[in-house]
Amino acid sequence: MLNKLLKNTIFLTIGVSIVVFCVILVFTNIFYSLDKSISDRLHKEFVGSKLLVSDRIVVVGIDEQTLEALGRFPFSRDMYIPVIENLNNAWAIVIGFDVIFADESQKEIDKAFAKSIKKAENIILGGPLTSKQWRVFYEKPIDILDDASMWWWSFNAEVDHWNSKVYSIGAFTTIRNQRYKHFSIEVLKWYYSQLIGQNYIDFHKEDEHFYYITPTRKLPYMDYDSKKIAINYVSDARIASESFINVYKNTFSEWFFKDKIVIIGATADGIKDIFFTPEGIKYWVYTHANMINTELTKGYKIYFNKNAELLLIFFLIILSVYFNISRSWKGLALSNIWVISIFLVLISVIIMWLNLTLNHPAQFAFALIITLTVSNIIKSFTEDKNKTKLSKALWEYVSKDIAKEILHWWGELNLDWQRKDLSIFFSDIKWFTTISEKLDPEELVAFLREYLGAMSNVIMDQRGFIDKYEWDAIMAMWGVFGFSETSTYDNCIAALDQQKKLAQLNKQWKIRFWEELKVRMGLHTGEAIVWNIWATGRKMEFTALGDSVNLASRLEGVNKLYWTYICVSEDVYHSQENTFEFRYLDKIRVQWKTIPIGIYEMICKKWELTQEMKENLWKFDEAIKFYKLREFKKAAIIFEVLVRNWDAPSKTYVERCWIYIKDAPDPDWDWVWNMQTK
């Protein structure tokens, strides 16, 4: 039952996808920082460049120039009095102080500063959260300043505990059941109140009132779960700014602050009021400015729905697993490119067109990587298992090497027809008819099984493809599934090894059949047509056709004329003459062919040639030279000596020489012997 399910692609796809998805969920926290980094980068590249900057915001920075003129920060509070007066004279709508006034200074100075704040009627102060002795409390301005200001609000920073960056603010902070509104939002409320002439500061709408900046306008959450308001950061250089000392001295442009929101805060390097943000390190005053700019330009940063994003990741996993498991290796790269392209398009739509920010971009990439890895392992395991079964079946027809080549074929395996360079082998048992007549059918079948099995093993061990058996005859080919430089060599080795194996078997067969078996073999290398012959849907045979096949078959028969056992063509000789020892036999013209070919007897490997064999071959070559020079008597004398030394091919030449001695050949004789039979 389990095996059937594992073979079911749909079941396997769903099962693997669920496991991979669960792994991704388990390790979500590990990817958090990477997710944020990728999201920040994508947002900066594709959205950040499109963000607008409102001309209604001005940052008044307490910078190095200010510290050089007014002294060490925090400086005396009476320095703020002319700044407030100058800004109000310049028609600033609202002035927010990103400066902490939680400690008392000189009473007279505090009174004067409070009087200036009360007179302006547009000053918003703030204070941070702080902890002391394991207690968290709000560090609000001193009472005299608190009573004088319009409002005081929280500076609280929503610092991400994974990477210490500030991505958002909360509309309020709750400490011991007391809620403190956020400074930036209240600045916006006062700004809109002044523009429209209505008081929105005191507007309440149940628990959600903190997010409303007008009775009908609510700041959107960056996502519903956290209910935070995302800050869409722009470069500090794009936000209008002025040095605190210039405002203090009233040396700024006349209409620079008219109808503007002014945020006063530290921007000097020596004042460590800084935070990490997606845009880089920023002074906190610029974080307020960016939050206000996000609302004024309606450039809200909204995150894509987390659940929908996880569904997309799961969909990605299913697609990737399915295509990796079900597709062939050849189509694997294309299918994965297709899957990746789909999700790149989806991500582009989410980020660039919908202006949404991804929560889990790293999981998208990880999902592709892990599904590709896992599904390919499964694919390899299942296909290797199937290939093992298929290989065992193929080994009944072809060698293991050919089976592996077929199973790992990268190109199209064309079994229709094609021209190929082949090395072809034919063999036949000498006087098989006489032997078969001595055996009853059972003995004959047993003998053929033993003989053909032994010879076939030798051929297949040398990567040969056995095309067919015709009783005792064998036809084999090398190069059917990809011709290589070793094809002819493998053919030659197989022929010699079969003769050696035959010598071993003859020790048994001589006792059983009272004689030794002799096998004649013909080898040729050349082009042939490889194809399937069939009756559609009923019978099919894979074979080779052509002159090269016919010639190899004729060479097997030529052995009868020269009393040899391995006859090869000149093509085989020329390609293997440095590896094997050959003897030139003759130049013949096979029946029904006009072009003569040279034929050779393959004797052994080069290093196996004995001294006696060398001397006989030298004498044979010398006799052939006399024969070609038409000195037939000299040739006949040498051939007769070789016959007495049991050299079988010399018998043919002795007979032929005496024929020519009695009846000389024509003057234009070209030594070619015309074969009268196949």
C-alpha positions in Angstrom: 0.0 0.0 0.0 2.8 2.4 1.0 4.7 1.6 -2.2 1.6 2.4 -4.3 1.2 5.8 -2.5 4.9 6.6 -3.0 4.5 6.0 -6.7 1.5 8.4 -6.8 3.0 11.8 -7.9 0.1 13.8 -6.4 0.3 12.1 -3.0 4.1 12.4 -2.9 4.0 16.0 -3.9 1.5 17.0 -1.2 3.3 14.9 1.5 6.7 16.4 0.7 5.3 19.9 0.4 3.6 19.7 3.8 6.9 18.5 5.4 8.9 21.2 3.8 6.4 23.9 4.7 6.4 22.8 8.3 10.2 22.9 8.4 10.0 26.5 7.1 7.4 27.5 9.7 9.6 26.0 12.5 12.6 27.9 11.4 10.8 31.2 10.7 12.6 33.0 13.5 16.0 32.0 12.1 15.1 33.8 8.9 13.7 36.9 10.5 16.8 39.1 10.2 17.5 37.9 6.7 13.8 38.6 5.8 14.1 42.1 7.1 17.3 42.8 5.3 15.9 41.5 2.0 12.6 43.4 2.5 14.5 46.6 3.3 16.6 46.2 0.2 13.7 45.4 -2.1 11.7 48.3 -0.7 14.5 50.7 -1.0 15.2 49.7 -4.6 11.7 49.5 -6.0 9.6 51.8 -3.7 12.0 54.1 -1.9 13.0 56.0 -5.0 9.3 56.8 -5.7 8.6 58.2 -2.3 7.6 61.9 -2.1 8.8 64.4 0.5 6.4 66.9 1.9 7.5 70.6 1.9 5.4 71.0 5.1 8.1 69.6 7.4 11.3 71.3 8.7 13.8 69.9 11.0 15.6 72.4 13.2 18.8 70.5 14.2 20.9 71.1 17.3 24.1 70.5 15.3 27.8 71.0 15.7 27.5 74.6 14.6 25.0 75.2 17.4 27.1 73.5 20.0 30.1 75.5 19.0 28.1 78.7 19.4 26.0 77.9 22.5 28.2 75.4 24.3 27.7 71.9 25.6 24.3 70.2 25.2 21.9 70.3 27.1 22.4 74.1 27.2 20.4 76.6 29.2 16.7 76.5 28.6 16.5 80.2 28.0 18.2 79.5 24.7 14.9 78.0 23.5 12.9 81.2 24.2 14.1 83.3 21.2 13.8 80.2 19.0 10.1 79.8 19.9 9.5 83.5 19.3 11.3 83.6 16.0 9.5 80.5 14.7 6.1 81.8 15.6 6.9 85.2 14.1 7.7 83.2 10.9 4.2 81.6 11.1 5.1 78.0 12.0 1.9 76.1 12.6 3.2 73.6 15.2 6.5 73.2 17.0 7.5 69.9 18.4 10.4 69.5 20.8 12.3 66.2 20.5 14.2 67.3 23.6 13.7 65.9 27.2 12.9 68.4 29.9 12.4 65.9 32.8 14.8 67.6 35.2 14.5 71.0 36.9 17.1 73.7 36.1 17.2 77.2 37.5 13.7 78.2 38.6 13.7 81.6 36.9 14.9 80.2 33.6 12.2 77.4 33.8 9.5 80.0 34.5 10.6 82.1 31.6 10.8 79.1 29.3 7.3 78.0 30.5 5.9 81.5 29.9 7.3 81.4 26.3 5.7 78.0 25.7 2.3 79.1 27.1 2.4 82.2 25.0 3.1 80.3 21.7 0.1 78.0 22.2 1.5 75.6 19.6 4.3 73.7 21.5 4.2 70.0 21.9 6.7 68.4 24.3 7.5 64.7 24.8 9.3 62.2 27.0 10.7 58.7 26.7 10.1 55.5 28.5 12.8 54.7 31.0 13.5 51.9 33.5 14.8 52.1 37.0 15.2 49.3 39.5 13.3 46.9 37.2 10.4 49.4 36.9 9.4 51.0 33.6 8.0 54.5 33.8 7.3 57.5 31.6 9.9 60.4 31.9 7.5 63.3 31.4 8.5 67.0 31.4 8.6 68.9 34.7 5.3 70.2 35.9 5.8 73.8 35.1 6.6 73.0 31.5 3.8 70.3 31.3 1.2 72.8 32.4 2.5 75.4 30.0 2.6 73.2 26.8 -0.4 72.3 24.7 0.4 68.5 25.1 3.2 66.2 26.0 3.5 62.8 24.4 5.6 59.7 24.2 8.9 59.5 22.2 8.8 55.7 22.5 10.7 53.9 19.8 9.5 50.5 18.6 13.0 48.9 18.3 13.0 45.5 16.6 14.6 43.1 19.1 16.1 40.9 16.3 18.1 43.6 14.4 17.7 46.7 16.6 16.1 48.7 13.8 13.1 51.0 14.1 10.5 50.1 11.5 7.4 51.6 13.1 5.8 53.4 15.9 2.9 52.5 18.1 0.0 54.9 18.4 0.2 54.7 22.1 2.2 53.1 24.9 0.6 51.4 27.9 2.3 51.5 31.3 0.4 50.2 34.3 -3.0 50.7 32.6 -2.0 54.2 31.6 -1.9 54.9 27.8 0.5 57.5 26.5 0.0 58.8 23.0 2.8 59.0 20.5 4.5 62.4 19.8 4.5 62.2 16.0 0.8 61.4 15.7 -0.2 64.2 18.1 1.9 66.6 16.1 -0.1 65.6 13.0 -3.4 66.0 14.9 -2.5 69.5 15.9 -1.4 70.3 12.4 -4.7 69.2 10.9 -6.6 70.9 13.7 -5.0 74.2 12.9 -5.4 73.9 9.1 -9.2 73.1 9.3 -10.0 75.0 12.5 -11.3 72.1 14.5 -9.8 70.4 17.6 -9.0 66.8 16.8 -6.7 66.4 19.7 -9.5 65.4 22.1 -11.3 63.3 19.6 -12.0 59.7 20.9 -13.4 56.7 19.1 -13.2 53.8 21.6 -9.8 52.1 21.7 -9.0 53.0 18.1 -9.1 56.7 18.7 -5.3 56.8 19.0 -5.0 56.0 15.3 -7.4 58.8 14.1 -5.8 62.1 13.1 -9.2 63.5 12.1 -12.7 62.1 12.9 -12.8 60.5 9.5 -9.1 59.8 8.8 -7.3 56.8 10.4 -3.6 55.9 10.0 -3.3 52.4 8.5 -1.6 49.6 10.4 1.5 48.2 8.7 -0.2 44.8 9.5 -3.2 43.9 11.6 -1.4 41.6 14.1 1.0 44.2 15.4 -1.2 47.3 14.9 1.9 49.3 14.4 2.3 52.2 11.9 5.2 51.6 9.6 7.5 54.5 8.8 8.4 55.0 5.2 11.9 56.4 5.4 13.5 58.8 3.0 17.0 60.2 2.9 17.6 63.0 5.6 19.0 65.2 2.8 15.6 65.3 1.2 13.9 66.7 4.3 14.1 70.5 4.7 16.3 71.5 7.7 17.8 74.5 9.4 20.4 74.9 12.1 19.2 75.7 15.6 21.7 78.5 15.9 20.4 80.2 12.7 16.9 80.2 14.1 18.2 81.4 17.5 19.9 84.3 15.7 16.9 84.8 13.4 19.1 84.6 10.3 16.9 82.2 8.3 14.9 83.0 5.1 11.8 85.0 5.8 9.1 82.6 4.6 11.0 79.4 5.3 8.8 78.3 8.2 5.4 79.6 7.1 2.6 77.1 7.7 5.2 74.4 8.5 5.5 71.6 11.0 8.8 72.2 12.9 10.5 69.5 14.8 13.4 70.5 17.0 16.0 67.9 18.0 19.6 66.9 18.3 21.6 66.2 15.0 25.2 66.7 16.3 27.5 63.7 16.3 28.4 64.3 20.0 24.7 63.8 21.0 23.9 60.1 20.9 20.2 60.4 20.1 20.4 57.9 17.2 18.7 54.7 16.1 19.2 52.1 13.4 16.6 52.2 10.6 16.2 50.5 7.2 17.6 53.7 5.7 20.6 53.6 7.9 21.5 55.3 11.2 19.2 58.3 11.9 18.8 60.8 14.6 15.5 60.4 16.4 14.3 63.8 15.3 14.4 62.5 11.7 12.4 59.4 12.6 9.6 61.8 13.7 10.0 63.8 10.5 9.8 60.6 8.4 6.7 59.4 10.3 5.0 62.8 9.7 6.1 62.8 6.1 4.6 59.3 5.6 1.2 60.6 6.5 1.5 63.9 4.7 2.5 62.2 1.4 0.2 59.2 1.9 3.2 57.0 1.3 2.2 54.4 3.8 4.3 51.3 4.1 1.9 48.3 4.3 3.0 44.7 4.7 1.5 42.0 2.6 -0.9 39.7 4.5 1.2 37.2 6.3 -1.3 34.3 5.9 -1.6 35.0 2.2 2.1 35.2 1.9 2.5 31.8 3.6 -0.1 30.4 1.2 1.9 31.6 -1.7 5.0 30.0 -0.3 3.1 26.7 0.1 1.9 27.0 -3.4 5.5 27.6 -4.5 6.6 24.5 -2.7 3.8 22.4 -4.3 4.7 23.6 -7.8 8.4 23.1 -7.3 8.1 19.6 -5.8 5.6 18.5 -8.4 7.7 19.6 -11.4 10.9 18.3 -9.8 9.4 14.9 -9.1 7.3 14.4 -12.2 9.5 16.0 -14.9 12.4 14.3 -16.7 15.9 15.4 -15.9 16.1 17.2 -19.2 13.1 19.3 -18.4 14.0 19.9 -14.8 15.9 23.2 -15.3 13.2 24.6 -17.6 10.4 23.7 -15.2 12.2 25.3 -12.2 12.9 28.4 -14.3 9.2 28.5 -15.0 8.3 28.2 -11.3 10.8 30.8 -10.3 9.5 33.1 -13.0 5.9 32.8 -11.7 6.9 33.9 -8.3 9.2 36.6 -9.4 6.2 38.1 -11.3 4.1 37.7 -8.2 6.7 39.4 -6.0 7.0 42.2 -8.6 3.3 42.7 -8.5 3.2 42.7 -4.7 6.2 45.1 -4.3 6.1 47.4 -7.4 2.5 47.6 -8.3 0.7 47.1 -5.0 3.4 48.9 -3.0 3.3 46.2 -0.4 6.2 44.9 1.6 6.9 41.2 1.9 7.2 39.6 5.4 9.1 36.4 4.4 11.2 37.0 1.2 13.9 34.7 2.5 11.4 31.9 2.9 10.6 32.1 -0.8 14.2 31.5 -1.7 14.7 28.9 0.9 11.5 27.1 -0.2 12.9 26.9 -3.7 16.3 25.6 -2.5 15.0 23.0 0.0 12.3 21.7 -2.4 14.8 21.4 -5.2 17.1 19.5 -2.9 14.6 17.3 -1.3 12.6 16.5 -4.4 15.7 15.7 -6.4 16.9 13.4 -3.6 13.5 11.6 -3.8 13.6 11.7 -7.6 17.1 10.2 -7.6 16.1 7.5 -5.1 12.9 6.5 -6.9 14.4 6.7 -10.4 17.5 4.9 -9.3 15.3 2.2 -7.9 13.3 2.1 -11.1 16.5 2.2 -13.2 17.8 -0.7 -11.3 14.8 -2.8 -12.2 14.9 -1.5 -15.8 18.7 -2.2 -15.9 18.2 -5.8 -14.9 15.6 -6.1 -17.6 17.9 -4.5 -20.2 20.8 -6.7 -19.2 18.9 -9.5 -20.7 19.3 -7.8 -24.1 22.3 -5.5 -23.9 25.5 -5.2 -21.8 25.4 -3.3 -18.5 27.4 -0.5 -20.0 25.0 0.0 -22.9 22.1 -0.2 -20.4 23.6 2.5 -18.3 24.1 4.6 -21.4 20.5 4.2 -22.5 19.2 5.0 -19.0 21.3 8.1 -18.7 20.9 9.3 -22.3 20.8 13.1 -22.4 19.9 13.3 -26.1 17.0 11.9 -27.9 17.4 8.1 -28.2 16.3 7.6 -31.8 15.0 4.1 -32.4 13.4 4.9 -35.7 16.4 4.9 -38.1 19.7 6.7 -38.4 23.1 6.3 -40.1 25.8 5.2 -37.7 29.4 4.1 -37.7 29.3 0.5 -36.4 31.8 -2.2 -35.7 30.1 -5.4 -36.8 30.7 -9.0 -35.8 29.4 -12.3 -37.3 30.3 -15.8 -36.1 29.3 -19.3 -37.1 30.2 -22.8 -35.9 32.2 -24.9 -38.4 30.3 -28.1 -39.4 27.5 -27.3 -37.0 25.0 -29.3 -39.1 27.1 -32.4 -38.7 27.3 -31.9 -35.0 23.6 -31.2 -34.6 22.7 -34.4 -36.4 24.5 -36.3 -33.6 22.4 -34.8 -30.8 18.8 -35.3 -29.9 16.7 -32.1 -29.6 17.1 -31.8 -25.8 20.9 -32.2 -26.0 21.0 -29.7 -28.9 19.1 -27.1 -27.0 21.3 -27.6 -23.9 24.5 -27.3 -26.1 23.3 -24.1 -27.8 22.3 -22.6 -24.4 25.8 -23.3 -23.1 27.6 -22.1 -26.2 25.6 -19.0 -26.9 25.6 -18.1 -23.2 29.3 -18.3 -23.0 29.9 -16.3 -26.2 27.3 -13.7 -25.4 28.8 -13.0 -22.0 32.1 -12.3 -23.7 30.5 -9.9 -26.2 28.4 -8.1 -23.6 31.4 -7.8 -21.2 33.0 -5.8 -24.0 30.0 -3.5 -24.3 28.6 -5.2 -27.5 25.0 -5.3 -28.6 23.8 -8.7 -29.7 21.5 -8.1 -32.6 20.3 -11.6 -33.2 20.9 -15.4 -32.9 20.3 -17.7 -35.9 20.8 -21.1 -34.4 24.6 -21.2 -33.7 25.3 -17.9 -35.6 25.7 -14.6 -33.7 25.4 -11.1 -35.0 26.7 -8.3 -32.7 27.5 -4.6 -33.1 29.4 -1.9 -31.3 28.5 1.7 -31.6 24.7 1.3 -31.8 24.1 3.6 -28.8 27.0 6.0 -29.5 30.1 5.0 -31.5 33.4 5.6 -29.8 37.1 5.1 -30.6 37.1 1.9 -28.6 34.2 0.3 -30.6 36.5 -1.5 -33.1 38.9 -2.4 -30.3 36.1 -3.9 -28.2 35.0 -5.9 -31.2 38.5 -7.3 -31.7 39.0 -8.1 -28.0 35.6 -9.9 -28.0 36.6 -12.1 -31.0 39.9 -13.1 -29.4 38.3 -13.7 -26.0 35.6 -15.9 -27.6 38.3 -18.1 -29.2 40.0 -18.4 -25.8 36.7 -19.2 -24.1 36.0 -21.8 -26.9 39.4 -23.5 -26.2 38.3 -23.9 -22.5 34.9 -25.3 -23.4 36.5 -27.7 -26.0 38.2 -29.6 -23.2 34.7 -30.6 -22.0 33.0 -30.9 -25.4 35.7 -33.1 -26.9 34.7 -35.7 -24.3 31.0 -35.2 -24.8 31.0 -34.8 -28.6 34.2 -36.7 -29.5 35.5 -33.6 -31.4 36.5 -30.0 -30.8 34.3 -27.1 -32.1 35.8 -24.5 -34.4 34.1 -21.1 -34.8 34.6 -18.7 -37.8 34.3 -15.0 -37.2 34.1 -12.0 -39.5 34.7 -8.3 -38.4 34.2 -5.1 -40.3 33.9 -1.4 -39.3 31.8 1.0 -41.4 28.6 3.0 -41.8 25.2 1.3 -41.6 21.6 2.1 -41.1 20.3 1.3 -37.6 16.5 1.0 -37.4 13.5 -0.8 -36.2 11.7 -3.2 -38.5 8.1 -3.7 -37.4 4.6 -4.6 -38.0 3.0 -1.7 -36.1 1.7 -2.6 -32.7 2.5 -6.3 -33.1 6.2 -7.1 -33.8 9.4 -5.1 -33.7 13.0 -5.9 -34.3 16.0 -3.6 -33.8 18.8 -4.3 -36.3 21.3 -2.8 -38.8 21.3 -2.9 -42.6 23.7 -1.9 -45.3 26.9 -3.0 -47.2 29.0 -2.9 -44.1 26.7 -5.5 -42.4 26.8 -7.7 -45.6 30.6 -7.4 -45.8 31.0 -8.5 -42.1 28.8 -11.5 -42.9 30.8 -12.4 -46.0 34.1 -12.2 -44.1 32.8 -14.8 -41.7 32.3 -17.1 -44.8 35.6 -16.1 -46.3 37.3 -18.0 -43.5 36.3 -21.2 -45.2 38.5 -20.4 -48.2 41.6 -19.6 -46.2 41.2 -22.1 -43.4 41.2 -19.2 -40.8 38.9 -18.4 -37.9 39.0 -14.6 -37.5 38.9 -12.7 -40.8 38.8 -8.9 -40.7 38.5 -6.1 -43.3 41.2 -3.6 -44.1 39.2 -1.0 -42.1 39.6 -3.0 -39.0 43.3 -3.6 -39.7 44.2 0.0 -40.3 42.5 1.2 -37.1 44.0 -1.6 -34.9 47.3 -2.5 -36.5 49.3 -1.1 -33.6 47.4 -3.1 -31.0 46.8 -6.5 -32.6 48.8 -8.8 -34.8 47.4 -9.3 -38.2 48.4 -11.4 -41.3 47.6 -10.1 -44.7 45.5 -12.7 -46.4 44.4 -11.5 -49.8 42.6 -8.9 -51.8 39.2 -10.1 -52.8 36.0 -9.1 -54.6 33.0 -10.4 -52.9 30.1 -11.7 -55.0 28.0 -9.0 -56.7 30.5 -6.2 -55.7 33.0 -4.5 -58.1 35.3 -2.8 -55.6 37.9 -5.2 -54.1 38.9 -5.0 -50.4 41.9 -6.2 -48.5 41.3 -8.9 -45.9 43.5 -9.9 -42.9 43.6 -12.7 -40.4 43.6 -11.4 -36.8 46.0 -13.6 -34.8 46.5 -12.2 -31.3 47.4 -9.1 -29.3 50.8 -7.7 -30.2 52.5 -8.8 -27.0 51.2 -12.4 -27.3 53.1 -13.2 -30.6 55.7 -15.9 -30.1 59.0 -16.1 -32.0 57.8 -19.2 -34.0 54.7 -17.3 -35.1 56.8 -14.3 -36.1 59.0 -16.4 -38.3 56.0 -18.1 -40.0 54.4 -14.7 -40.6 57.6 -13.3 -42.1 57.9 -16.3 -44.4 54.2 -15.9 -45.4 54.7 -12.2 -46.2 57.8 -13.2 -48.3 55.8 -15.8 -50.3 53.0 -13.2 -50.8 55.5 -10.8 -52.4 56.7 -13.6 -54.8 53.1 -14.4 -55.6 52.3 -10.7 -56.5 55.4 -10.6 -58.6 54.0 -13.6 -60.6 57.0 -15.8 -59.4 54.6 -18.5 -58.5 57.2 -21.4 -58.2 59.2 -19.5 -55.6 56.0 -18.6 -53.7 54.8 -22.2 -53.9 58.0 -23.5 -52.3 57.6 -21.2 -49.3 53.9 -21.9 -48.9 54.6 -25.7 -49.0 57.1 -25.3 -46.1 54.5 -23.3 -44.2 51.9 -26.0 -44.8 54.2 -28.6 -43.2 54.4 -26.2 -40.2 50.6 -26.4 -39.9 50.0 -23.0 -41.4 46.4 -23.4 -42.8 46.1 -20.3 -45.1 49.2 -21.5 -47.0 47.2 -24.5 -48.3 45.0 -22.2 -50.4 48.0 -20.4 -51.9 49.8 -23.7 -52.7 46.8 -24.7 -54.8 46.4 -21.3 -56.3 50.2 -21.1 -57.3 50.1 -24.4 -59.1 47.0 -23.3 -61.0 48.9 -20.2 -62.2 52.1 -22.2 -62.9 50.1 -24.3 -65.3 47.9 -21.5 -66.6 49.4 -18.0 -66.1 47.0 -15.2 -65.3 46.3 -12.4 -67.8 48.9 -9.6 -68.2 46.7 -7.1 -66.4 46.2 -9.4 -63.4 45.7 -7.3 -60.2 46.0 -10.2 -57.6 42.3 -9.8 -56.7 40.5 -13.1 -56.1 36.9 -13.0 -57.1 34.6 -14.8 -54.7 32.1 -17.1 -56.4 29.9 -17.8 -53.3 28.7 -15.8 -50.3 
